[in-house]
Amino acid sequence: MLRFVALAVLLLSAPALAADCPDWGGARAERELAALTDRLAQWDDAYHRRGQSPVSDTIYDQARARLVEWKHCFPEVSGAAEAGAVALPAGEAVHPVPQTGLVKLDGKAAVQAWLARRSDVWVQPKVDGVAVTLVYVDGRLERAISRGDGRTGQDWTTRVRRLPAVPERLPESLDTVLQGELYLRLDDHVQAEAGGAGARSRVAGLLARDTLDTAAAERVGLFVWDWPNGPATLAARLEGLVALGLAESAAMTHPVSGIEDAARWRDRWYRGALPFATDGIVLRQAGRPPGTDWRAEPPDWAAAWKHPPREALAEVRGVEFRIGRTGRITPLLHLRPIELDGRTIRRVSVGSLARWQTLDVRPGDQVAVALGGLTIPRLEGVVWRASERPAVSPPDDSDYHALSCFRPIPGCEEQFLARLEWLGGDQALDLVGVGPGTWRALLEAGLLNGLLDWLFLDADQLAAAPGIGKARADALMARFSAARQRPFAAWLAALGVPPGIEPAPGDDWQTLASRSKASWQARPGVGEVRAADLHAFFAHEAVQKLASRLRAEGIVDF
């Protein structure tokens, strides 16, 4: 269906937009507006000419709203940006009835206002696929036309004839037009959990193939969402679709009595299992003009209420590289704050240094951020790049590994602090109440030059550290003293022993440190790689020094 940006977004006043205007000079603003205008033109061309969606509707709408915002911010250069815009492509096949698209209602209040002015309204899921017009002459499929610009589109007849879901012949000898969505069949798809799953692009990819085997063709379904020259009433049209063998859309079209009814269907189709991806619901007034009066623009007798956004466009403000306990480098993007599902998102992980290097994300770039499982922000990708991109220098990953940074030497502070945080966690010494802030305060006070220095601090030294004080120092002394009584396995974990082993009865440090690689690999569940990691850990000079220090302090089994 044709994309239309919610009016509430596009009609923001210039003063409201100006508060967030970028700090650009005229030349920079001209380049940025031109880049976004060009990107939108590329998306429009892909969507209308080839039925492909390089980005989701949500990201598209937000990008177009961003362009409106920037034009308000820089009116003196907005004309130059428009000069580079590309008109929507027209296809060679004329729709016998224009495809209208839908206005998008922005929120429950807007839906309620829309419903209040109408009667006999029905609801359907807004299927996320590619729109098509099917033309039947004497009951036979004469032509299939892609969405295009709503007036004309590409001739898809040859492609569509390959799809079992599209009847080659209707059970009645009708001259008729059907409009609907070709979608990717999914098993028990839950939109709230899986999102769009790339369904639209995947079905577009199937249709673009020169050859389509039977299994692939059967993965494409048809949801008829309107019958422009069908019976006058919606109920009669639904009965007619069932008689024509197109019962799926009829079974999923229901009358609604008001906003609560509409909201209930929207939530049900958002959180429940469906055979396709959806991006909202469609509300249709039963009575509407005949197809001869339709135009390629949103009508007043149908509207969309989209699902809660699970994806948003975000501007990158900075790139940080965090180094974890094992030396893994995780790039983190700091974002201009965005709202998703009631949460404010200010940063998102790239996942790995290799992925950051592939994406090459830099400050000023615009990225797509989605909510994954358990509402964890997830970077979907770079939407477009800024025209000016500052250099970003990541750490050298060869400097960091599982046996680096047992001391806070320059460049090692972050991994060292991560080691301390792990050491105090419940998987190791369980130092309740001793968190990252405490370790950082002790480090910044110059009290920690090694992983075990905290064991030898006294109350006066602790109290002198900024932000700790006497009462807190006494509590820390109690925690640190209790750690000396923790079992051998807890101390092994604290030092960072590779996971997956538990000391056997009678094992002590000397026993484990004397094992060869072959001896480690002979243990159940220990493979060649883990055996090499274990041998390297116990043989490492820094680890051996830590063990000697614990042995001198009388820690059990060292």
N, C-alpha and C positions, 0 to 999 in steps of 0.2 A: 504494500500500500504506500501511496505517496507520502513523503515526510512533510510534516508541517510543525514548525516550532511553536510551543505553547505561547499564546499571546501575552500571558502574564510575564513571561521572560523577556519577550522582545520589546514590550512597551514600557520598560523601566525608564524612569525619567533621566534626563542627562545629568542632573546634579547627583542622583544616587549612584550612577555609573562612574561619575568623575572621581568619586572617593577612592576607587580602586584603579585609577588610571596608571598605566606603566610610566615609569620615569624615563621616557625616550625623547631624543631630539627628533626633529622633523624627518631627517634622512633615515634614521633607524625605524621610526614609525612607518614610513612608506614601505620599507622592505618587509617589515613584519606583516602589515596588512596585505601586501601583495602575496606573500607566501601563504597566508591563510586563505585568501581568495582563491589562489591556484589549487590548494589542497581540496577545498570544497568543490571546485569545478571537477577535479579528478574523481571525487566520490560520486558526484551527480552523474558523471558520464558512465562510471562503472554500474551504478544502480539502475539508471534508466535505459542504457543501451544494452547492457549484458546481464541485467538481473542479479548483479553481485553486490554484496555489502562489505566493503573493506573495514567498516566500523559499524558498531551498533547504532540503532536509532538514537539512543540516549547520548552517545558521544557526538553523533552528527548534530543533534539539536543544540547541545551545549557549545559546540564549535561555531555553529551559525550565530548563536546568541553572543558568543565571545566577539565575533566580527562586528555585530551591531554595537557592542560595548566600545570596542576600539574606535569605531567610526564616530561615536559620540565624543570620545576622548580627543580624537585628532581629525576634526572636520576638514582641516586644510589639506589633508592628504588622502581622505577617503575616496575622492573622485579618481585619483590615480590608481588606487587599488581596484576599483570597479572596472577600469579600462581593460584590465587583464582577465575579467571574468569570462567564462565560456557558457554560452547558452545551452539549455538542456537539449540533448540530442533528440531528434525526431526519427522515428523508424519509418519504414516504407509501407507498413500495414496500418490501415485506418481502423480504429475501433468503431464498430457499428453503434455502440453506446459508450460514451466516454467513461473512463474509470475516474471516480470522483475524489478518491483520497478521503481523509478524515481529519477534522479538527481534533486536537488533543486537549481535553479538559484538565485543568491544572488543580487537582485536589478535590476533596470531598465536597466542599462548599460550591465549587463550580459545577460539579455533577448534579448536586441537589438543585441548583438554580436551573440547569438545563432541563432536568426532569419536571420541574414545577410548571414549565410552559408547554408540556406535552402530555399526551395520553396514549394509552395502548402501546407501551414501549416494551421491546424485547431485548434480550441480551445474548451475545455469543462470545466465545473466546476469540481473542484477536490472535489468530494463528500466525506464527513467525515463519514465513516461507517466501516464495516469490509469486507475485500476482500474475494472473493470466485471464484472458478473455477467450471463451470457447464459443465458436459459431457453428450451429447445427442447421443444415438444410435438409429438409425432408427426413429428419431424424438421424442423418449421418454427419459426423464431424467434418466440417468443411475447412475450418481454419482455427488455429490457435495463435494468439497474439500476446506478446509480452507487455508488461505495464507501460514501458516507455515514458512519455510525458503525460499520459492520460488520454491524449487525443490520437496519437499514433504510437506504434511499437514495432518490435521486430517480429517477423513471421516465424513462429515456433512450431508450425504444424508438424513438420517431420520429426522434431524432437518429441513432441507430446504424443504422437501416435504410438511411440514405443512404450508408453506407460499403461500398465493394466488398469490403474485406478481411474483413468479417463476413458469413458465409454466411447468406443468407435461408432456405435450405433445406439440410439435411444430406443426404448421399447415402443415409443409412439413416433409417428412420422411428423415431427414438429419442425417448423422454422423458428429457431429460438436462439437466444444469447444467454450464456451463463458467465458469471464472474466469480472467481474464487482464488484459492491459494494452493499452489503446489508445495507440499511440505515434506520434510524428512520424517519417516516413521521412526519413533523412538519407543523403547520399552519402559513403561512406568516412569515417565519423565516428570520430575518434580521441579518446577520452575524456581521455587524459592531456594532450592539446594543447588541445582545444577546450572541455573541461568539459561542463557540461550543455547549453550553447548555448540555454538557455531553452526546451528542447524540451517540457517538461511544460506550461508555461503556454501555449505556442503551440498545442499540440493541444487544450488546454482551450478556447482561444479559437475554434478551428475548430468544435468541437462546440457552442459557445454561439451560433453564427450562426443567424439565422432561415432563411437560404438558404445552400446550399453547392453551388458549381458542381462539375462533374465533376473538374476538375484538383485542386481543394482536397480533395475527398473522397478522391481516390486518394493523397493525401499521408499519410493516416492508416492505419497498419498495426495488426494484432492479433497479440499474443503470448500464447498460452494457457499459463498457468503451473500450472494444476491442473484436474483433472476429479474433483470430489468424489464423484460416484456412478458413476465409471468402473470399469474392471477392478481387481482386487485388487492386482496387482503394477504397479510403475512401468513396467517394460518393456512390459507388455501395454497400459498406458494410452498409452504413446508410439506403439506400433503402431496403436492405435485412432485416435489423433489423425491419424496419416498417412492412414489409411483414410477419415477424415472430411474430408480436404482441408486439414488444419491442420498441415502438415509442418514449419513453421518452428521452432516451439518444440521439437519432437521432435529436429530436427537439431542443436539447441544445448543439449541436455540429455545429460550424460555421467556415467558412474560415476567415482567418485574412490576411491583406495585409501588416502589419508592426507593429512596436512597439506601435504606438498610438492606433491602432485598438485593439491589445491585451490588452493594459492598459485600454481601454474603457470597454471591456467585464469584465475584472477583477474588476474594480470599480463598474460596474453595478451589478455584482453578489455579491459583498461585501456589498453594501448599499441597494440593492433592496430585495424584498420578494421572497423567494424560498421555496419549500416544504421540504427542507432538510438542514442540516448544511454543510458548505464547509470550506476548509482551504486554498483555493487558486484556481488557474486555471491550467489546463494541456494543454500544446501545443504539437500537434502531427503532424509529417510530414506524408502526405498522403501515400507516397511510403515508404515501409519498408520491411524487409526480411520476408519470410514465417515463420510461427510458428516453423517449424522444426529447424530453426537456432537460436531461442531465447535462452538466458541464464538467470539464476537467478541473474541478475545484471542490473544496469541502462543502457538502450540502448542509442544510440546517436540520435535516431529518435523521442524521446519524452522527455519532461522535465516539471517540476512543477515550477510555480511562486507563492509562498505563499502569503497569505494576509498579510497586515501590522501586525506585532506582537502586540497582546493585552495582552500578558502575558510574564513574564520574571523571570528568576532565580536570586535570590538576597541573598547575605550573610548578616546575622544579625550581626551588630556591637554592639548594645546595646539595652536594654529594659528600657523604661521610663514609669512611671505611672503618668498620669495627673489626677488631681482631679478637677472636675467642680463645678459650683456654687451650684448645688443641692446635691453635695457629690458623684456623680457618678464617679467611677474610670475607666479611659480609658487607657489601655496599648498601648504604641506607640513603634513600632520597628524602630530603627535607622539602616539604610541599607548602605552597600557599594553602591555608586550611580549607578543606572541603567538607560538606555534610553528606553522609551516607547512612541511610537507615537509622537516623536519629543520633548518629555519632559524628564527632568532629575528627577528621583524619588529618594529621600533620606530617606524617612520615610513613614510608613504606619500604620494605626490604626488596632489594633486587634479587636476592637469593644466593648468588655466588659471584665471585670476581669474574669468572669466565662469561657469565651471562651479561654482566655490566660491560665487559669489553666488546661483546657482540652487539649489544644495544647502543653502546657509546652515549649514555645519557649524560647530559650536562645542564648546568643551571640555565634557565630560560626555556628549556624544552617543555613541550606539553605532552603529558602521559595519561594513559587510561588506568584508573585504579578501580578494582572491583572488590566486593566483599566475598571471601571464600567461606569455607566451613568455619563454624563457630565465630562468624563475623570478623575474621582476621583479614586485614587489608592485603590485597594481592596486586602486584604490578602486572598489568595485561600487556603493555608495550608502549612504544613511543608513537604518539599520534602525529605530531609534526615537530620539526626542529626549529629552534630560534635561528634568526639570520646571523646573530653574533653569538659565538659559543666559546666561552672561556676555557682555557686548558685546565684539565683535571689530572693530577698525578697520583695514581694509586700506589699503595705500598708494594714492595717487591715480594711476591708470594714465596720466593725461594728463601727469604729470611725468617719465615715463620712456619713452624711445624709442631708436632706433638712434644718435642723435646727442646723447644726454644723458650727463652724468657723465664727462667726460674729466678732471675734477679731483675730489678727495675732499671736496667741500664737504658740510655737514650734509645727511643724507638720501641722499647719493650714494656712500657708502663701499662698499656692497655691489656696485653695478654697476661702480664703479671697480676693485675687486679682481677682478671677473669679467673686465674688460678686460685686466688684467695677466696673469691666468691664461691667457687666450687668446693674448696676445702671446708668452708664453714657451713655448707648446705646439708640438708638432711640425708643426702646420699653418702656423706662422708662423716665429718666430726659433729654435725648437728649443733652448731653454735647458735642457738635460738637468739634472735634479736641482733645478731651481728651481720649486717648486710653490706651492700656496696658502698653506702655512704660512710660507714664506720671505717672500712678498709681504706677508702680514699683519704679520709681525714688523717689516718695514721701515716699513710704514705706521704701526704703533703707536709706533715709535720716532721718528716725526716726520720721516722721511727722504724721503717721497714726497709731494710736493704737485702733481705732474703725471705724466702717463703715461710720460714719458721721463726722469724725474729719476734713475733708477737708473744711467743711462749716465754720470753725472757724480759718482758717489760714489767715495770712495777707500777703501782697505783699513781704515784706522783707523775711519772712520765705520761701515763694515759690521760690524767686530769689536765695536763698542760697542753694537750692537743686541742686545736680550735674546735669548738662545738661539743666537747665531751664533758668536761666538768667532773667534780668529785663523785657525785652519786653515780653517774654513768660509768666512771672509771672503776668504782667498786664492783658494779654489776659485770663489767667486762673481765675483771680479775677473776671473779667466780666462774664465769664461762670458760676462760682460758685454763684455769686450774683443773676444771672438770674434764677438759679435753684430754689431759694426760692419762685418764683412766679409760679412755675409749679403747675398744678391742683392736687387735692387729689389722683385721679386714678393713675397719673404718680408716685407719691411718694409711693403709695401702691406697684406698680410694682417694684420700686427701692429697697424696703425692701425685695422683694422676695415672695410676696403673691402667693399662689398656683394659677395656671392659670385657666381661665374659668369663672371669675366673673367680673362684672362691677358694681361699686357702683351705687345704685339707687339714684335719686334726694332726697336730705335730709339726705343721709347716711353720717355719720362721723365716726371717729375712735371708739368712745365710743359705738356707735350703733352696729358696726360690731363686736367689741371685746366682747360684751355682749351676742352674739348669742350662743345658745346651738347647739350641733350636730344635733338634730332633726330639729331645726330651719333652719340650713344650708341645710339640706337634703330636706326641703320643697321647696327650691328655684328651679325654672326650670333648668334642665340640671345638677344638682348637685346630684351625687349618694352617696352611703354610704361611699366609700373610700375618695372621694373628700371632703365630709362633715367632716370626721375625720381629714383630712389634714388641712382644713381651721380652725377648732376649735383649733387644736394643734398650728397652726401658731400664732393666735391672743392671745393664752394663754401662749406662750413661754416667759420666763423671759427676755431673751436678746432682743426679739422683742418689748416687752412692754417698756423696758428702752429706746430703740431707738425712740419709739413713744412719750414717755415723753419728750425726748430731743427736738423733732420736735415741740411738743406742746409749750414748753418753748420758742422756737424761733418764735412762731407765724405762723408756716406753716399752711395753710388753712385746716380746718376740722380735725385737730389733737387736 
